[in-house]
Amino acid sequence: MTKYEKLMSCLSGDIDAAIITEDVNRRYFTGMKSSAGTVIVTREKAYLIIDFRYIEKARKTVTDAEVIMQEDLYAQINSIFEKHGVKLAAVESKSVTASQLNSMKKSIKAELDGSDALSDAIDKVRIVKTQDEIDKIIKAQRIAEAAFEDILNFIRPGVTEREIGLHLDYYMLSHGAEGLSFDTIAVSGPNTSMCHGVPTDRQVKTGEFVLMDYGATYEGYHSDMTRTVCVGKPTEKMEMIYATVLDAQLKALGAIKSGMRGADVDKIARDVITEAGYGEAFGHSLGHGVGMNIHETPNASPSSKHVFEENMIVTVEPGIYLPDEFGVRIEDFVVIKENGCENMTLAKKNLISL
């Protein structure tokens, strides 16, 4: 079954077609990166309507949809709908603006479904990864892990957070990354207590933690990892906090498998941290999905209702953050399997003292 067939099977029978315009969703279905284009999916066939800038590339790379040069978009959509007898078409509620929807309604000769039906169906198709997708995510992760090994030789007293972040970015981009998964987090000392801190010109000092959360992209797919290292010798409290976070992560990794709820996995890690007396210092969810977006379904949080299935991907990233002192986060991400998980993160995570 093709991706298009899977998508239509997730939509109710009264919906005859789907209109896809969001950049990442368009790339997911066509396999081609572009800043414009419209994918039309009917019960019988898929089409990519795209302008002159991308038409040559589309004709060479898109194999499972008919490629059409865009001239008069709405007239072309109406022609396709007439050919396939489309009476009701769904649009992406999570990305189409009210203005865009109004424009479509004025110009397209079919009723439009602006509910969450199509966006939810796309999420359902994308949430379970194919082996090809997993391979690309692993490739992105290996680039990020190589950057981690490299940065260990760069971090020392006197370098700034900004320099660490830029060094990681340059390494990934010069070693095969298509792009960065997100703005790299590289913080030190008391700044590590801000779980999503922004790199500054603060210089690293001896006896401090350095927390790095970053990732690479490869052929549209993201990686995501966090490591916390110490410059010099850590205090006993730093060692204890690090050991608690690592224990929480290892227990969650050991339990996670197909059929578990995201909330249950979150609780396993959260209970370890709570029992150590730091429950209030772990204020974010345990994890999230990763794919063509850095944050996707499913998630692992106290309120998550997601039930994990084989070949879903989720991060496992517990943390403890003590304001004005320091913070620790350790993040891997895994492929859910029937009786466990496959950890795609191979980077060492023992407490490293540089």
Secondary structure per residue as TSV (DSSP state, phi and psi in degrees):
chain	resnum	aa	ss	phi	psi
A	1	M	-	360.0	130.1
A	2	T	-	-75.4	167.5
A	3	K	H	-59.7	-37.4
A	4	Y	H	-66.6	-41.3
A	5	E	H	-66.1	-39.7
A	6	K	H	-61.1	-42.4
A	7	L	H	-60.4	-50.5
A	8	M	H	-66.1	-29.3
A	9	S	H	-70.9	-18.9
A	10	C	T	-88.2	-6.8
A	11	L	S	-101.6	149.0
A	12	S	-	-62.1	154.4
A	13	G	T	-62.5	-20.4
A	14	D	T	-80.1	-11.2
A	15	I	-	-89.2	119.4
A	16	D	-	-91.4	-21.7
A	17	A	E	-156.4	164.0
A	18	A	E	-127.3	141.4
A	19	I	E	-114.9	115.9
A	20	I	E	-116.2	121.6
A	21	T	-	-125.6	-17.5
A	22	E	-	-65.8	136.2
A	23	D	H	-56.3	-49.3
A	24	V	H	-68.5	-41.9
A	25	N	H	-63.0	-39.4
A	26	R	H	-62.5	-43.1
A	27	R	H	-65.6	-39.4
A	28	Y	H	-57.9	-46.0
A	29	F	H	-79.7	-36.1
A	30	T	H	-94.9	-22.4
A	31	G	S	82.1	5.9
A	32	M	-	-121.4	132.3
A	33	K	-	-83.9	131.2
A	34	S	-	-159.8	161.4
A	35	S	S	-97.0	2.3
A	36	A	-	-154.4	166.9
A	37	G	-	129.2	154.8
A	38	T	E	-130.3	126.7
A	39	V	E	-100.1	126.8
A	40	I	E	-112.1	123.5
A	41	V	E	-118.5	121.3
A	42	T	E	-110.0	178.7
A	43	R	S	-67.7	-20.0
A	44	E	S	-105.5	-30.6
A	45	K	-	-159.2	157.2
A	46	A	E	-116.3	149.9
A	47	Y	E	-134.6	146.7
A	48	L	E	-119.3	114.8
A	49	I	E	-99.9	119.0
A	50	I	E	-145.1	149.8
A	51	D	-	-82.2	177.9
A	52	F	H	-56.1	-33.7
A	53	R	H	-59.3	-31.1
A	54	Y	H	-116.8	0.1
A	55	I	H	-63.9	-41.2
A	56	E	H	-64.3	-46.2
A	57	K	H	-61.9	-41.9
A	58	A	H	-62.7	-42.7
A	59	R	H	-65.4	-25.5
A	60	K	H	-87.9	-27.3
A	61	T	H	-111.5	-27.9
A	62	V	-	-88.5	116.9
A	63	T	-	-112.1	-18.9
A	64	D	S	-111.2	17.2
A	65	A	S	-145.5	146.6
A	66	E	E	-74.2	127.2
A	67	V	E	-92.2	127.6
A	68	I	E	-126.0	130.3
A	69	M	E	-67.2	126.8
A	70	Q	-	-74.1	127.8
A	71	E	S	-124.5	-67.2
A	72	D	S	-122.7	96.2
A	73	L	H	-53.8	-52.8
A	74	Y	H	-67.9	-34.8
A	75	A	H	-64.6	-38.4
A	76	Q	H	-69.5	-38.8
A	77	I	H	-63.2	-44.0
A	78	N	H	-61.0	-37.2
A	79	S	H	-65.0	-42.4
A	80	I	H	-65.1	-43.4
A	81	F	H	-63.7	-39.1
A	82	E	H	-65.2	-41.4
A	83	K	H	-60.6	-37.4
A	84	H	H	-102.9	6.8
A	85	G	T	64.8	37.2
A	86	V	-	-76.9	123.3
A	87	K	-	-109.0	-29.2
A	88	L	E	-134.4	124.6
A	89	A	E	-123.3	141.6
A	90	A	E	-99.2	145.1
A	91	V	E	-120.0	165.5
A	92	E	-	-81.2	104.7
A	93	S	T	-65.6	-27.2
A	94	K	T	-81.6	-8.9
A	95	S	T	-133.2	-23.2
A	96	V	-	-79.7	127.1
A	97	T	-	-77.4	165.0
A	98	A	H	-60.6	-38.8
A	99	S	H	-64.2	-44.1
A	100	Q	H	-64.1	-40.8
A	101	L	H	-63.9	-41.8
A	102	N	H	-62.6	-40.4
A	103	S	H	-63.6	-41.7
A	104	M	H	-62.6	-44.3
A	105	K	H	-62.0	-33.1
A	106	K	H	-73.8	-27.0
A	107	S	H	-111.7	-22.6
A	108	I	-	-95.8	131.0
A	109	K	S	-89.7	56.3
A	110	A	S	-157.9	155.6
A	111	E	E	-73.0	142.0
A	112	L	E	-111.6	133.8
A	113	D	E	-96.4	108.7
A	114	G	-	-98.3	15.4
A	115	S	S	-75.6	-173.1
A	116	D	S	-81.7	5.4
A	117	A	H	-55.5	-49.8
A	118	L	H	-71.4	-45.5
A	119	S	H	-59.7	-40.7
A	120	D	H	-66.4	-38.1
A	121	A	H	-66.2	-40.5
A	122	I	H	-63.1	-43.7
A	123	D	H	-58.9	-40.1
A	124	K	H	-65.9	-37.2
A	125	V	H	-70.9	-42.0
A	126	R	H	-79.3	-18.8
A	127	I	H	-68.5	-31.6
A	128	V	S	-99.3	121.8
A	129	K	-	-89.5	144.9
A	130	T	-	-80.7	166.8
A	131	Q	H	-63.8	-34.9
A	132	D	H	-62.8	-41.1
A	133	E	H	-65.3	-43.2
A	134	I	H	-61.6	-41.3
A	135	D	H	-61.9	-38.6
A	136	K	H	-69.8	-38.2
A	137	I	H	-65.1	-41.8
A	138	I	H	-62.7	-40.7
A	139	K	H	-60.0	-43.7
A	140	A	H	-62.2	-39.5
A	141	Q	H	-67.1	-38.1
A	142	R	H	-64.6	-34.7
A	143	I	H	-64.1	-44.9
A	144	A	H	-64.4	-38.2
A	145	E	H	-68.8	-35.8
A	146	A	H	-63.9	-36.5
A	147	A	H	-64.5	-35.4
A	148	F	H	-65.3	-45.5
A	149	E	H	-61.0	-37.9
A	150	D	H	-68.6	-41.2
A	151	I	H	-68.9	-24.3
A	152	L	T	-62.4	-25.5
A	153	N	T	-88.1	-5.3
A	154	F	T	-104.0	-33.7
A	155	I	-	-71.6	129.2
A	156	R	-	-163.2	164.7
A	157	P	T	-56.8	135.4
A	158	G	T	103.4	-26.3
A	159	V	-	-74.7	152.4
A	160	T	B	-95.6	161.0
A	161	E	H	-57.2	-43.3
A	162	R	H	-62.2	-39.4
A	163	E	H	-65.7	-38.5
A	164	I	H	-63.3	-46.7
A	165	G	H	-61.3	-45.1
A	166	L	H	-64.9	-36.8
A	167	H	H	-64.6	-43.5
A	168	L	H	-61.0	-46.8
A	169	D	H	-60.4	-47.3
A	170	Y	H	-62.4	-42.3
A	171	Y	H	-60.6	-48.7
A	172	M	H	-62.6	-45.7
A	173	L	H	-68.6	-25.4
A	174	S	T	-96.1	3.1
A	175	H	T	-127.5	35.3
A	176	G	T	106.7	-4.6
A	177	A	-	-73.6	136.1
A	178	E	S	-70.3	-34.3
A	179	G	E	-170.2	-170.1
A	180	L	E	-100.4	143.6
A	181	S	S	-65.0	-32.9
A	182	F	S	-170.5	175.5
A	183	D	S	-64.2	120.9
A	184	T	-	-60.8	133.3
A	185	I	E	-97.3	121.9
A	186	A	E	-141.8	105.4
A	187	V	E	-131.4	160.2
A	188	S	E	-139.7	161.0
A	189	G	G	54.0	-134.3
A	190	P	G	-64.2	-20.4
A	191	N	G	-68.8	-18.0
A	192	T	G	-69.2	-13.6
A	193	S	G	-75.6	-11.5
A	194	M	S	-94.5	103.3
A	195	C	T	-60.5	-26.6
A	196	H	T	-121.5	48.7
A	197	G	-	-67.2	157.2
A	198	V	-	-105.9	132.8
A	199	P	-	-56.4	137.8
A	200	T	-	-123.9	-174.5
A	201	D	S	-86.5	12.4
A	202	R	-	-64.2	134.3
A	203	Q	B	-87.1	139.7
A	204	V	-	-69.3	140.4
A	205	K	-	-118.7	158.4
A	206	T	T	-64.2	140.5
A	207	G	T	85.1	14.9
A	208	E	E	-115.1	156.1
A	209	F	E	-81.5	148.7
A	210	V	E	-123.4	122.6
A	211	L	E	-108.9	128.7
A	212	M	E	-127.7	122.3
A	213	D	E	-124.8	117.7
A	214	Y	E	-163.0	175.6
A	215	G	-	-170.7	164.0
A	216	A	E	-113.6	160.3
A	217	T	E	-115.8	147.3
A	218	Y	E	-141.3	118.1
A	219	E	T	48.9	41.8
A	220	G	T	92.0	-8.1
A	221	Y	E	-108.1	143.3
A	222	H	E	-100.3	154.5
A	223	S	-	-118.6	166.2
A	224	D	-	-157.0	123.5
A	225	M	E	-149.5	152.9
A	226	T	E	-133.2	133.6
A	227	R	E	-133.1	143.2
A	228	T	E	-119.9	123.0
A	229	V	E	-123.1	163.1
A	230	C	E	-113.9	137.6
A	231	V	E	-95.1	109.1
A	232	G	S	88.7	-159.4
A	233	K	-	-90.4	128.3
A	234	P	-	-78.1	157.2
A	235	T	-	-76.4	168.6
A	236	E	H	-61.0	-37.4
A	237	K	H	-66.2	-41.4
A	238	M	H	-61.2	-42.9
A	239	E	H	-63.4	-41.1
A	240	M	H	-66.2	-44.1
A	241	I	H	-64.1	-44.2
A	242	Y	H	-60.6	-45.1
A	243	A	H	-62.7	-35.8
A	244	T	H	-66.7	-44.9
A	245	V	H	-64.1	-42.9
A	246	L	H	-64.1	-41.1
A	247	D	H	-61.9	-42.2
A	248	A	H	-61.8	-42.5
A	249	Q	H	-67.7	-44.6
A	250	L	H	-63.6	-37.0
A	251	K	H	-67.3	-40.0
A	252	A	H	-66.1	-43.3
A	253	L	H	-62.6	-34.9
A	254	G	H	-73.5	-19.0
A	255	A	H	-102.8	-26.9
A	256	I	-	-65.5	136.7
A	257	K	-	-167.6	171.0
A	258	S	T	-58.6	138.2
A	259	G	T	97.6	-15.8
A	260	M	-	-81.3	149.4
A	261	R	B	-85.6	147.1
A	262	G	H	-56.3	-37.6
A	263	A	H	-65.1	-34.2
A	264	D	H	-70.7	-38.4
A	265	V	H	-67.5	-43.0
A	266	D	H	-56.9	-42.4
A	267	K	H	-63.7	-36.5
A	268	I	H	-59.4	-47.6
A	269	A	H	-71.3	-40.6
A	270	R	H	-65.9	-35.1
A	271	D	H	-64.0	-37.8
A	272	V	H	-61.8	-44.9
A	273	I	H	-70.9	-38.2
A	274	T	H	-64.7	-43.8
A	275	E	H	-63.9	-25.0
A	276	A	T	-82.5	-4.0
A	277	G	T	93.7	14.3
A	278	Y	-	-125.1	27.1
A	279	G	G	-56.5	-40.2
A	280	E	G	-72.6	-13.2
A	281	A	G	-91.5	1.4
A	282	F	-	-113.7	87.3
A	283	G	-	-100.0	0.6
A	284	H	S	-115.7	173.0
A	285	S	-	-73.3	163.2
A	286	L	S	-71.5	-34.2
A	287	G	E	-171.2	175.0
A	288	H	E	-149.6	162.2
A	289	G	E	-72.0	158.8
A	290	V	-	-139.5	139.4
A	291	G	S	-168.6	-120.8
A	292	M	S	-77.3	-15.1
A	293	N	S	-113.7	151.1
A	294	I	S	-73.2	-27.2
A	295	H	S	-121.7	113.6
A	296	E	E	-132.4	173.0
A	297	T	E	-77.6	150.6
A	298	P	E	-87.6	176.9
A	299	N	E	-129.9	163.3
A	300	A	E	-123.0	100.6
A	301	S	S	-143.2	168.3
A	302	P	T	-58.4	-26.5
A	303	S	T	-104.2	3.5
A	304	S	-	-65.3	134.4
A	305	K	-	-107.9	2.5
A	306	H	-	-65.3	135.9
A	307	V	B	-105.6	120.0
A	308	F	-	-67.1	140.9
A	309	E	-	-123.8	159.8
A	310	E	T	-57.7	136.4
A	311	N	T	73.9	13.0
A	312	M	-	-78.5	156.5
A	313	I	E	-121.2	137.6
A	314	V	E	-148.5	143.9
A	315	T	E	-82.6	155.9
A	316	V	E	-130.4	102.4
A	317	E	-	-140.4	68.7
A	318	P	-	-68.6	158.9
A	319	G	E	-156.4	158.9
A	320	I	E	-130.8	129.8
A	321	Y	E	-129.7	117.9
A	322	L	E	-111.8	105.1
A	323	P	T	-52.0	135.3
A	324	D	T	68.2	4.1
A	325	E	T	-114.9	-80.5
A	326	F	E	-169.4	171.3
A	327	G	E	-139.9	156.8
A	328	V	E	-134.7	131.2
A	329	R	E	-138.3	140.1
A	330	I	-	-127.7	123.5
A	331	E	B	-129.7	123.1
A	332	D	E	-116.6	170.2
A	333	F	E	-139.0	148.0
A	334	V	E	-130.5	157.7
A	335	V	E	-99.2	124.5
A	336	I	E	-69.8	134.1
A	337	K	E	-124.3	170.6
A	338	E	T	-59.2	-43.2
A	339	N	T	-117.8	24.8
A	340	G	E	163.3	-140.0
A	341	C	E	-152.1	159.4
A	342	E	E	-107.5	114.6
A	343	N	E	-80.7	117.1
A	344	M	-	-82.5	-7.6
A	345	T	-	-98.8	116.1
A	346	L	-	-104.1	-7.9
A	347	A	S	-60.8	138.9
A	348	K	-	-62.3	149.1
A	349	K	-	-137.2	15.6
A	350	N	S	-67.7	158.5
A	351	L	-	-67.3	112.3
A	352	I	-	-93.6	128.1
A	353	S	B	-110.0	120.7
A	354	L	-	-94.3	360.0
